Amino acid sequence: MKLHRLLLPLCALSFSLQVYAADELRVNGVLIPNARIEAAMQAALATGAADTPPLRIAVRTQLTTQEVLRQAALKKGFDKDPAVIALRDDTMIRRYLAETVRPAPIPEAEIQQRYSGIIASLGEKEFKFSLIAVDSADKARVILDSLAKGANFADLARTQSQLPSAPQGGALDWVSFKLPAVEGKTAGLPLAVAQAIASLPPGGVSAEPLVLDARFYLLRMDDVRPTRIPTYAEAAPMLRQVLEAQARERASGDLVARLIKEARVSH
């Protein structure tokens, strides 16, 4: 083995051992607090790694690497870059909200109530359907003509639809509601869409575009099945997450409103 090939790993090992052995970690005179080292260590342990000397060496070496790069960036003035400042402020705001906004735990009774409400809104059937939305009647007509000639609905959705579901070929999740469809009780769907869905057989495509909010919608019924009702034990974890997120959003809104009210804003 050539000498230089041996010296490189030995030098790296020597550096790492020095980093690990030091009582404190300083990089060009800048102290990396023990609290930050321990936080990085806990993050590493959270991945399932074992608390071993090599892991501690790796953590401290990673922090050293981050610090030398940070110092190099500072020398170039990147801390003054508006994009960097915006990113830093965004991170700080998210950290502030996470530490400050802590709504009360969601009572089990509230989760049970939400579960009961959802179950009561379900119909006997649930529907799996796909949508294509375009911004003109002419485009919708061209798509209908293509479908009549045997074109694939999913392929057309991927290339033509203006909806977020386009990459999935226009496919949406299963949905269930009582029939006949009634305004406000259609699982969040516009009433016209719910009515169109209920009228289509499996594999059927709407004969004419459905016009809503200056868009032209084409629907395909992918499948129909008896409604599958999850047990409370299956649904409760997801419902808890939804209710907790809603509680955090409300509490964040209240906090922002109070801060704005107390702020001195000039124009």
Rosetta blueprint (number, residue, H / E / L):
1 M L
2 K L
3 L H
4 H H
5 R H
6 L H
7 L H
8 L H
9 P H
10 L H
11 C H
12 A H
13 L H
14 S H
15 F H
16 S H
17 L H
18 Q H
19 V H
20 Y H
21 A H
22 A L
23 D L
24 E L
25 L E
26 R E
27 V E
28 N L
29 G L
30 V E
31 L E
32 I E
33 P L
34 N H
35 A H
36 R H
37 I H
38 E H
39 A H
40 A H
41 M H
42 Q H
43 A H
44 A H
45 L H
46 A L
47 T L
48 G L
49 A L
50 A L
51 D L
52 T L
53 P H
54 P H
55 L H
56 R H
57 I H
58 A H
59 V H
60 R H
61 T H
62 Q H
63 L H
64 T H
65 T H
66 Q H
67 E H
68 V H
69 L H
70 R H
71 Q H
72 A H
73 A H
74 L H
75 K H
76 K L
77 G L
78 F H
79 D H
80 K H
81 D L
82 P H
83 A H
84 V H
85 I H
86 A H
87 L H
88 R H
89 D H
90 D H
91 T H
92 M H
93 I H
94 R H
95 R H
96 Y H
97 L H
98 A H
99 E H
100 T H
101 V L
102 R L
103 P L
104 A L
105 P L
106 I L
107 P L
108 E H
109 A H
110 E H
111 I H
112 Q H
113 Q H
114 R H
115 Y H
116 S H
117 G H
118 I H
119 I H
120 A H
121 S H
122 L L
123 G L
124 E L
125 K E
126 E E
127 F E
128 K E
129 F E
130 S E
131 L E
132 I E
133 A E
134 V E
135 D L
136 S L
137 A H
138 D H
139 K H
140 A H
141 R H
142 V H
143 I H
144 L H
145 D H
146 S H
147 L H
148 A H
149 K L
150 G L
151 A L
152 N L
153 F H
154 A H
155 D H
156 L H
157 A H
158 R H
159 T H
160 Q H
161 S L
162 Q L
163 L L
164 P L
165 S L
166 A H
167 P H
168 Q H
169 G L
170 G L
171 A E
172 L L
173 D L
174 W L
175 V E
176 S E
177 F L
178 K L
179 L L
180 P L
181 A L
182 V L
183 E L
184 G L
185 K L
186 T L
187 A L
188 G L
189 L L
190 P L
191 L H
192 A H
193 V H
194 A H
195 Q H
196 A H
197 I H
198 A H
199 S H
200 L L
201 P L
202 P L
203 G L
204 G L
205 V E
206 S L
207 A L
208 E L
209 P L
210 L E
211 V E
212 L E
213 D L
214 A L
215 R E
216 F E
217 Y E
218 L E
219 L E
220 R E
221 M E
222 D E
223 D E
224 V E
225 R E
226 P E
227 T L
228 R L
229 I L
230 P L
231 T L
232 Y H
233 A H
234 E H
235 A H
236 A H
237 P H
238 M H
239 L H
240 R H
241 Q H
242 V H
243 L H
244 E H
245 A H
246 Q H
247 A H
248 R H
249 E H
250 R H
251 A H
252 S H
253 G H
254 D H
255 L H
256 V H
257 A H
258 R H
259 L H
260 I H
261 K H
262 E H
263 A L
264 R L
265 V L
266 S L
267 H L
